Amino acid sequence: MRHLIRAEWTKMRTVPGWPIALLLAVLATIGLGVFTAAGNHSSCGGATTVCPPPTTGPDGAAVDDHFYFVHRSLDGDGSITVRLTSMSGQRRLPDAVPGVRRVDTGLVPWAKAGVMIKDGTRPGASYAAVMATGTHGVRLQYDFTHDVAGSASRIGPGSPRWLRLVRTGRRITGYESPDGHRWISVGSTSLHGLPARVQIGLFAASPGALHVARADLGGSIETIRYSSTTARFDHVALEGAAAGGWRRTDVGATIDPDGSVHHPGAARASAGRYTVTGVGDIAPRVDGMAVEKTLSGLLVALLIMIVVAAGFVAAEYRTGLIRTTLATDPRPGRVLAAKAVVIAGATFAAGLAATAATLPIGTHVLRDNGNTVLPVSLLTDLRVVVGTGMLLALIAVLVLALAALLRRSSGAIAAGVALVLVPRILATTSVFPDDVARWLLRLTPAAGFAIQQSIPTYPQVTAHLVPQSGYYPLSPWAGLAVTAGWAVLALVLAVVALRRRDA
């Protein structure tokens, strides 16, 4: 097998067109990626205006941290218990008449109200909270990216919910109760680095009201409009060394040029009852540029690699050299496997080099132009870079097998484009309805593009998380596994065909 791989590698590197084509693929990825990044400008970019960096959470991810907080200091262990008696809300509706504002009553699905322990009041600080939501029941959420479901209870007239949050060292445990006597644990977590003194209290928040409209070509267009949540609490009880009186903080509020708070929250207290109104969200941030947006040139590079992979087999059928190759080793399965190893290795190396160069250069250009680039961990960056190389290698193997089946490079190229590029383009543009787009990226070899998704699909985020926005229906590695399955299937069929025709 080793001598076959060496022979196929010799063919690859001695035919000038193939190495040159792979080099062009690398240059196309870098050049088009940087060109596209250079064309993206934010309104706060330039020499005279400095864009504020995104707020980051404890794990370095970009987050939204805007809510109204009624709080006191707590030293050491302690707890807070409340009864949440009602939640109501307002939300902006699409304008029926341009310029005429419409407001409706009602909660958005991820409206939040409950009790929280937080490391101070600075945006992005570590926290844990147990809360009721608009339509998703009771939840324990902590450090923005973590969400634990409790009961499906919804707060309404005659159906209050008791909530409790207990701190023991770094361990925070959330509880809920229908009557204040029978307590059910929602979940617990350890917040590493939580100081002895924390802020503990009541909060309310309301993400924007999401409206999704059908686009002209069948996709969708989303808009998010202002909403607010008002929560009413009573039976507020604190245990532990709570210091000072109740304070009120509009955490993460936006300050208008005149110094006023943009869409302020509010709170009032009367006879042991607290009414808290909040706007904003406490969740991972997804409105910004993902690092994979710099890989716009990859589709051009992929088309070049499809041509190379198809020609790596079909050229031998066209010239008759396949007989010489099979005479060297009459087992067609081993010959095809050697070709697959070489084409996979060559395209993997090209994809790795192209992606590793494009990501840092492209993101640097985006930031210089004032764009918010959502930060990701080093492991995620590595997964995007290495995974993209693997994706290209698998697609090259798929096309190689198609060329062995069809014996024509034109047919293999057309089939590769139809199976990979066309579904990817149709699913990520406003052509098909969202459900159709999702199924295209579940069933076709284009599913492997999920390996490039750097921002997870968080269920607790108010956003339209569809392929058009860069969110895939399968997890990164599951999507790549679908592409691998197609490549393996095509190879098996090609080996069977070769044995029947060339034995």
C-alpha positions as CSV (number, residue, x, y, z in Angstrom):
1,M,0.0,0.0,0.0
2,R,2.9,2.3,0.8
3,H,4.3,2.1,-2.7
4,L,0.9,2.9,-4.2
5,I,0.5,6.0,-2.1
6,R,4.1,7.1,-3.1
7,A,3.2,6.5,-6.8
8,E,0.0,8.5,-6.5
9,W,1.8,11.3,-4.7
10,T,4.4,11.4,-7.5
11,K,1.6,11.9,-10.0
12,M,0.0,14.6,-7.9
13,R,3.2,16.7,-7.6
14,T,4.6,16.1,-11.1
15,V,1.5,17.3,-13.0
16,P,2.0,21.1,-12.7
17,G,-1.6,22.0,-13.0
18,W,-2.7,20.2,-9.8
19,P,-0.2,21.9,-7.3
20,I,-0.8,25.2,-9.0
21,A,-4.6,24.8,-8.7
22,L,-4.3,24.0,-5.0
23,L,-2.1,27.0,-4.5
24,L,-4.7,29.2,-6.3
25,A,-7.3,27.7,-4.0
26,V,-5.3,28.9,-1.0
27,L,-4.8,32.3,-2.4
28,A,-8.4,32.6,-3.4
29,T,-9.5,31.8,0.2
30,I,-7.2,34.4,1.7
31,G,-7.6,37.1,-0.9
32,L,-11.4,37.0,-1.1
33,G,-11.7,36.6,2.7
34,V,-9.6,39.7,3.3
35,F,-11.3,41.6,0.5
36,T,-14.8,40.9,2.0
37,A,-13.6,41.8,5.5
38,A,-12.2,45.1,4.1
39,G,-15.6,45.9,2.7
40,N,-17.4,45.6,6.0
41,H,-17.5,48.9,7.9
42,S,-19.3,49.7,11.1
43,S,-20.7,53.2,11.9
44,C,-18.2,53.5,14.8
45,G,-15.2,52.5,12.8
46,G,-12.5,54.9,11.6
47,A,-9.8,57.1,13.1
48,T,-12.0,59.4,15.1
49,T,-14.4,57.0,16.7
50,V,-13.6,54.1,19.0
51,C,-15.9,51.1,19.1
52,P,-16.5,49.7,22.5
53,P,-15.4,46.0,22.8
54,P,-18.2,43.5,23.4
55,T,-19.0,42.7,27.0
56,T,-17.5,39.3,27.8
57,G,-18.6,36.7,30.4
58,P,-16.5,34.6,32.8
59,D,-15.5,32.2,30.0
60,G,-14.6,35.0,27.5
61,A,-17.7,34.6,25.3
62,A,-19.5,37.8,24.2
63,V,-22.6,38.4,26.3
64,D,-25.6,40.6,26.8
65,D,-25.9,41.7,30.4
66,H,-28.7,44.3,30.7
67,F,-31.4,44.0,33.4
68,Y,-32.8,45.9,36.4
69,F,-31.5,44.8,39.7
70,V,-32.8,45.5,43.2
71,H,-30.0,44.2,45.5
72,R,-28.1,44.2,48.7
73,S,-24.6,43.0,49.7
74,L,-24.2,39.5,51.1
75,D,-21.0,38.4,52.9
76,G,-20.4,34.7,52.8
77,D,-23.2,32.1,52.8
78,G,-26.9,33.0,52.7
79,S,-30.1,32.8,50.7
80,I,-33.0,34.8,49.3
81,T,-36.6,33.6,49.0
82,V,-39.4,35.4,47.2
83,R,-42.9,34.8,45.9
84,L,-43.3,35.9,42.3
85,T,-47.0,36.8,42.1
86,S,-47.2,38.1,38.5
87,M,-45.4,39.0,35.3
88,S,-46.7,41.3,32.7
89,G,-45.1,43.0,29.7
90,Q,-45.2,45.3,26.8
91,R,-43.8,44.8,23.3
92,R,-43.4,46.9,20.2
93,L,-45.3,45.6,17.2
94,P,-44.4,46.2,13.5
95,D,-45.8,49.5,12.3
96,A,-49.0,49.0,10.3
97,V,-48.7,52.6,9.2
98,P,-45.1,54.0,8.7
99,G,-44.2,56.3,11.6
100,V,-47.2,55.3,13.8
101,R,-45.9,53.3,16.8
102,R,-47.9,50.3,18.0
103,V,-47.5,48.7,21.4
104,D,-49.1,45.5,22.6
105,T,-49.3,43.9,26.0
106,G,-47.8,40.5,26.6
107,L,-44.6,38.8,27.6
108,V,-41.9,37.7,25.1
109,P,-41.0,34.0,25.4
110,W,-37.7,34.7,27.2
111,A,-38.9,37.4,29.5
112,K,-37.1,36.8,32.9
113,A,-37.8,37.7,36.5
114,G,-36.5,36.1,39.7
115,V,-33.7,36.2,42.2
116,M,-30.0,36.5,41.5
117,I,-26.6,36.3,43.2
118,K,-23.9,38.2,41.2
119,D,-20.3,39.2,41.6
120,G,-21.0,42.9,41.7
121,T,-23.0,44.9,39.2
122,R,-20.6,45.3,36.4
123,P,-21.8,43.8,33.1
124,G,-20.3,40.4,32.4
125,A,-19.7,39.5,36.0
126,S,-20.3,35.9,37.1
127,Y,-23.9,35.2,38.4
128,A,-26.5,32.5,39.1
129,A,-30.2,33.1,39.0
130,V,-33.4,31.2,39.3
131,M,-36.3,32.7,37.4
132,A,-39.6,32.4,35.8
133,T,-39.9,33.1,32.0
134,G,-42.5,34.2,29.6
135,T,-43.2,30.7,28.0
136,H,-40.2,28.5,29.0
137,G,-41.2,27.8,32.6
138,V,-38.8,28.1,35.6
139,R,-35.1,28.0,34.8
140,L,-31.7,28.1,36.6
141,Q,-29.3,30.1,34.5
142,Y,-25.7,31.0,35.3
143,D,-22.7,32.6,33.7
144,F,-24.8,33.4,30.6
145,T,-24.2,30.2,28.6
146,H,-25.7,27.7,31.0
147,D,-29.4,27.0,31.2
148,V,-31.2,24.3,33.3
149,A,-34.9,23.7,33.0
150,G,-37.2,23.5,36.0
151,S,-41.0,23.1,35.9
152,A,-43.1,24.3,33.1
153,S,-45.0,26.6,35.4
154,R,-46.2,29.9,34.1
155,I,-46.9,32.9,36.3
156,G,-50.4,34.3,36.1
157,P,-53.4,35.3,38.1
158,G,-53.9,32.8,41.0
159,S,-50.7,30.9,40.1
160,P,-47.7,32.5,41.8
161,R,-44.4,30.7,42.2
162,W,-41.9,30.7,45.1
163,L,-38.3,31.0,44.2
164,R,-35.2,30.5,46.3
165,L,-31.5,30.8,45.7
166,V,-29.0,29.5,48.3
167,R,-25.3,30.1,48.5
168,T,-22.9,27.7,50.3
169,G,-19.3,28.6,49.5
170,R,-19.0,28.7,45.8
171,R,-22.0,26.4,45.3
172,I,-25.3,28.1,44.3
173,T,-28.5,26.1,44.3
174,G,-31.9,27.2,42.9
175,Y,-35.2,26.0,44.2
176,E,-38.9,26.5,43.3
177,S,-42.1,25.8,45.1
178,P,-45.8,26.1,44.4
179,D,-46.7,27.0,48.0
180,G,-43.5,28.0,49.9
181,H,-43.5,24.7,51.8
182,R,-42.7,22.0,49.3
183,W,-39.4,22.9,47.6
184,I,-38.0,21.4,44.4
185,S,-34.4,21.7,43.4
186,V,-34.0,23.2,39.9
187,G,-30.2,22.7,39.8
188,S,-27.0,23.9,41.2
189,T,-23.6,25.1,40.1
190,S,-20.2,26.1,41.5
191,L,-19.1,29.6,40.4
192,H,-15.3,29.6,40.4
193,G,-13.7,32.8,41.6
194,L,-16.9,34.0,43.3
195,P,-15.8,36.4,46.1
196,A,-17.0,36.4,49.7
197,R,-19.0,39.6,49.1
198,V,-21.7,39.3,46.4
199,Q,-24.8,41.2,45.4
200,I,-28.1,39.3,46.0
201,G,-31.6,40.5,45.1
202,L,-34.5,40.6,42.6
203,F,-34.3,41.3,38.9
204,A,-36.3,41.6,35.7
205,A,-35.2,41.6,32.1
206,S,-36.9,41.4,28.7
207,P,-35.2,40.6,25.4
208,G,-36.5,42.3,22.3
209,A,-39.7,41.1,20.7
210,L,-38.6,38.9,17.7
211,H,-40.7,39.2,14.5
212,V,-39.9,36.9,11.6
213,A,-41.3,37.7,8.1
214,R,-41.2,35.7,4.9
215,A,-38.6,37.0,2.4
216,D,-39.5,37.5,-1.3
217,L,-37.6,34.4,-2.4
218,G,-38.8,32.1,0.4
219,G,-36.4,32.7,3.2
220,S,-37.0,34.9,6.2
221,I,-36.2,38.4,7.5
222,E,-36.1,39.0,11.3
223,T,-36.5,42.2,13.3
224,I,-36.2,42.6,17.0
225,R,-38.2,45.4,18.7
226,Y,-38.3,46.8,22.2
227,S,-40.1,45.0,25.0
228,S,-40.3,45.3,28.8
229,T,-41.2,43.0,31.7
230,T,-42.8,44.0,35.0
231,A,-42.6,41.5,37.9
232,R,-44.3,41.7,41.3
233,F,-42.7,40.1,44.3
234,D,-43.7,39.7,47.9
235,H,-42.6,37.6,50.9
236,V,-39.0,38.7,50.3
237,A,-36.7,37.0,52.9
238,L,-32.9,37.2,53.2
239,E,-30.7,34.9,55.3
240,G,-27.1,35.5,56.0
241,A,-24.9,38.6,56.6
242,A,-26.7,41.1,54.3
243,A,-25.3,44.6,54.7
244,G,-26.9,48.0,53.9
245,G,-30.2,48.8,52.4
246,W,-31.7,47.8,49.1
247,R,-30.0,49.5,46.1
248,R,-31.3,49.8,42.5
249,T,-29.0,49.4,39.5
250,D,-29.9,49.4,35.8
251,V,-27.1,46.9,35.0
252,G,-25.7,47.4,31.5
253,A,-28.0,50.2,30.5
254,T,-27.2,52.3,27.5
255,I,-26.6,56.0,28.2
256,D,-28.0,58.4,25.6
257,P,-25.9,61.5,24.5
258,D,-27.9,63.7,26.9
259,G,-26.9,61.6,29.8
260,S,-30.3,59.8,30.3
261,V,-30.8,56.0,30.3
262,H,-32.1,54.6,27.1
263,H,-35.2,52.6,27.8
264,P,-34.7,52.7,31.6
265,G,-35.9,50.1,34.1
266,A,-37.6,50.9,37.4
267,A,-38.5,49.6,40.8
268,R,-40.8,50.6,43.6
269,A,-41.5,49.1,47.0
270,S,-44.6,49.3,49.2
271,A,-45.5,47.4,52.4
272,G,-43.1,44.6,51.6
273,R,-44.1,44.3,48.0
274,Y,-41.7,45.0,45.2
275,T,-42.5,45.8,41.6
276,V,-39.5,45.6,39.2
277,T,-39.5,46.6,35.5
278,G,-36.6,45.6,33.3
279,V,-35.5,45.6,29.7
280,G,-32.6,43.9,28.0
281,D,-31.3,40.3,28.3
282,I,-28.9,38.2,30.3
283,A,-27.6,35.7,27.7
284,P,-24.9,34.9,25.2
285,R,-24.6,37.6,22.6
286,V,-25.1,36.6,18.9
287,D,-25.4,39.9,17.2
288,G,-22.0,40.4,15.7
289,M,-19.5,39.0,13.2
290,A,-18.6,35.4,13.7
291,V,-15.0,34.5,12.8
292,E,-16.1,32.1,10.0
293,K,-17.6,35.1,8.1
294,T,-14.0,35.7,6.9
295,L,-14.1,32.5,4.9
296,S,-16.2,33.8,2.1
297,G,-13.6,32.8,-0.5
298,L,-13.8,29.1,0.6
299,L,-16.5,28.3,-1.9
300,V,-14.3,29.4,-4.8
301,A,-11.4,27.4,-3.4
302,L,-13.7,24.4,-3.0
303,L,-14.8,24.6,-6.6
304,I,-11.1,24.5,-7.6
305,M,-10.5,21.5,-5.4
306,I,-13.5,19.7,-6.9
307,V,-12.0,20.1,-10.3
308,V,-8.6,18.8,-9.1
309,A,-10.2,15.8,-7.4
310,A,-12.2,14.9,-10.4
311,G,-9.2,15.2,-12.7
312,F,-7.0,13.0,-10.5
313,V,-9.0,9.9,-11.6
314,A,-10.8,10.9,-14.8
315,A,-7.5,12.0,-16.5
316,E,-6.3,8.4,-16.3
317,Y,-9.4,7.1,-17.9
318,R,-9.2,9.8,-20.6
319,T,-5.6,8.9,-21.4
320,G,-5.8,5.2,-20.9
321,L,-3.2,5.3,-18.1
322,I,-5.7,3.5,-15.8
323,R,-4.6,0.3,-17.4
324,T,-1.0,0.9,-16.4
325,T,-2.0,1.8,-12.9
326,L,-4.1,-1.4,-12.5
327,A,-1.3,-3.5,-14.0
328,T,1.0,-2.3,-11.2
329,D,-1.5,-3.5,-8.6
330,P,-4.6,-5.3,-10.0
331,R,-6.6,-4.7,-6.9
332,P,-8.7,-1.6,-7.8
333,G,-9.8,-1.1,-4.2
334,R,-6.2,-0.5,-3.1
335,V,-5.5,1.8,-6.0
336,L,-8.6,3.9,-5.3
337,A,-7.7,4.0,-1.6
338,A,-4.2,5.2,-2.4
339,K,-5.6,8.0,-4.6
340,A,-8.1,8.9,-1.8
341,V,-5.3,9.2,0.7
342,V,-3.2,11.5,-1.6
343,I,-6.1,13.7,-2.6
344,A,-7.3,14.0,1.0
345,G,-3.9,14.8,2.3
346,A,-3.3,17.5,-0.4
347,T,-6.6,19.2,0.0
348,F,-6.4,19.0,3.8
349,A,-3.0,20.7,3.8
350,A,-4.3,23.4,1.4
351,G,-7.5,24.0,3.4
352,L,-5.5,24.1,6.7
353,A,-3.1,26.7,5.3
354,A,-5.8,28.8,3.8
355,T,-8.0,28.8,6.9
356,A,-5.2,29.3,9.3
357,A,-4.1,32.4,7.4
358,T,-7.5,33.9,6.6
359,L,-9.0,33.8,10.1
360,P,-6.5,36.0,12.0
361,I,-6.0,38.4,9.0
362,G,-9.7,38.7,8.3
363,T,-10.8,39.2,11.9
364,H,-8.1,41.9,12.3
365,V,-9.4,43.8,9.3
366,L,-13.0,43.5,10.6
367,R,-12.1,44.9,14.0
368,D,-10.1,47.7,12.4
369,N,-13.2,48.7,10.4
370,G,-15.2,49.0,13.7
371,N,-17.0,45.7,13.4
372,T,-17.9,43.6,16.5
373,V,-16.2,40.2,16.1
374,L,-17.6,37.7,18.6
375,P,-14.7,36.2,20.5
376,V,-14.2,32.5,20.7
377,S,-11.9,30.2,22.6
378,L,-8.6,28.9,21.2
379,L,-10.2,25.4,21.0
380,T,-13.0,26.7,18.8
381,D,-10.5,28.5,16.5
382,L,-8.6,25.2,16.2
383,R,-11.8,23.3,15.5
384,V,-12.7,25.8,12.7
385,V,-9.3,25.6,11.1
386,V,-8.7,21.9,11.4
387,G,-12.3,21.0,10.7
388,T,-12.4,23.1,7.5
389,G,-9.3,21.2,6.3
390,M,-11.1,17.9,7.1
391,L,-14.2,19.1,5.3
392,L,-12.3,19.9,2.1
393,A,-10.5,16.6,2.3
394,L,-13.8,14.6,2.6
395,I,-15.4,16.5,-0.3
396,A,-12.4,15.8,-2.4
397,V,-12.6,12.1,-1.6
398,L,-16.3,12.2,-2.5
399,V,-15.6,13.8,-5.9
400,L,-12.7,11.4,-6.5
401,A,-15.1,8.5,-6.0
402,L,-17.7,10.1,-8.2
403,A,-15.1,10.4,-11.0
404,A,-14.2,6.7,-10.6
405,L,-17.9,5.9,-10.9
406,L,-18.6,8.1,-13.9
407,R,-15.2,8.0,-15.6
408,R,-15.6,11.6,-16.7
409,S,-14.3,14.7,-14.9
410,S,-17.2,16.8,-16.2
411,G,-19.8,14.5,-14.7
412,A,-18.0,14.3,-11.4
413,I,-17.6,18.1,-11.2
414,A,-21.2,18.6,-11.9
415,A,-22.2,16.0,-9.4
416,G,-19.9,17.5,-6.7
417,V,-21.3,21.0,-7.3
418,A,-24.9,19.7,-7.2
419,L,-24.3,17.7,-4.0
420,V,-22.2,20.2,-2.0
421,L,-22.1,23.8,-3.4
422,V,-25.7,24.1,-4.5
423,P,-27.3,23.0,-1.2
424,R,-24.9,25.2,0.8
425,I,-25.7,28.2,-1.3
426,L,-29.5,27.6,-1.4
427,A,-29.7,26.9,2.3
428,T,-27.8,30.0,3.5
429,T,-29.5,32.5,1.2
430,S,-33.1,33.7,1.2
431,V,-34.2,31.1,-1.4
432,F,-36.0,28.3,0.6
433,P,-38.1,28.3,3.7
434,D,-36.2,27.8,6.9
435,D,-37.3,24.2,7.4
436,V,-36.3,23.2,3.8
437,A,-32.9,24.9,4.4
438,R,-32.4,22.9,7.6
439,W,-33.1,19.6,5.9
440,L,-30.7,20.4,3.1
441,L,-28.0,20.8,5.7
442,R,-29.0,17.6,7.5
443,L,-29.1,15.2,4.5
444,T,-26.6,16.5,1.9
445,P,-22.8,16.5,2.0
446,A,-23.1,20.2,2.7
447,A,-23.9,19.3,6.3
448,G,-20.2,19.3,7.0
449,F,-20.1,23.1,6.8
450,A,-21.4,23.0,10.4
451,I,-17.8,22.4,11.4
452,Q,-17.3,26.1,10.8
453,Q,-20.0,27.4,13.2
454,S,-18.1,29.1,16.0
455,I,-21.0,30.4,18.0
456,P,-23.1,27.7,19.5
457,T,-26.9,27.5,18.9
458,Y,-28.0,28.6,22.4
459,P,-31.7,27.8,22.9
460,Q,-32.1,30.6,25.5
461,V,-31.2,33.4,23.1
462,T,-33.8,35.5,21.4
463,A,-32.8,35.3,17.8
464,H,-33.8,33.6,14.6
465,L,-31.1,30.8,14.6
466,V,-31.3,29.6,11.0
467,P,-28.7,28.6,8.3
468,Q,-29.2,32.0,6.7
469,S,-27.6,33.5,9.9
470,G,-24.9,30.9,10.1
471,Y,-26.6,28.4,12.5
472,Y,-26.7,24.8,11.3
473,P,-29.2,22.1,12.3
474,L,-26.5,19.6,13.3
475,S,-23.7,20.0,15.7
476,P,-20.2,20.7,14.1
477,W,-18.9,17.1,14.4
478,A,-22.3,15.5,13.5
479,G,-22.4,17.6,10.4
480,L,-18.9,16.6,9.4
481,A,-19.9,13.0,10.0
482,V,-22.7,13.3,7.5
483,T,-20.1,14.5,4.9
484,A,-17.8,11.6,5.8
485,G,-20.7,9.1,5.4
486,W,-21.3,10.4,1.9
487,A,-17.6,10.1,1.1
488,V,-17.4,6.5,2.4
489,L,-20.5,5.5,0.6
490,A,-19.2,6.9,-2.7
491,L,-15.9,5.1,-2.2
492,V,-17.5,1.8,-1.6
493,L,-19.7,2.1,-4.7
494,A,-16.7,3.2,-6.7
495,V,-14.6,0.1,-5.5
496,V,-17.5,-2.2,-6.4
497,A,-17.8,-0.6,-9.9
498,L,-14.1,-0.8,-10.5
499,R,-13.9,-4.5,-9.6
500,R,-16.7,-5.3,-12.0
501,R,-15.4,-3.2,-14.9
502,D,-11.7,-3.4,-14.6
503,A,-11.0,-6.8,-13.0
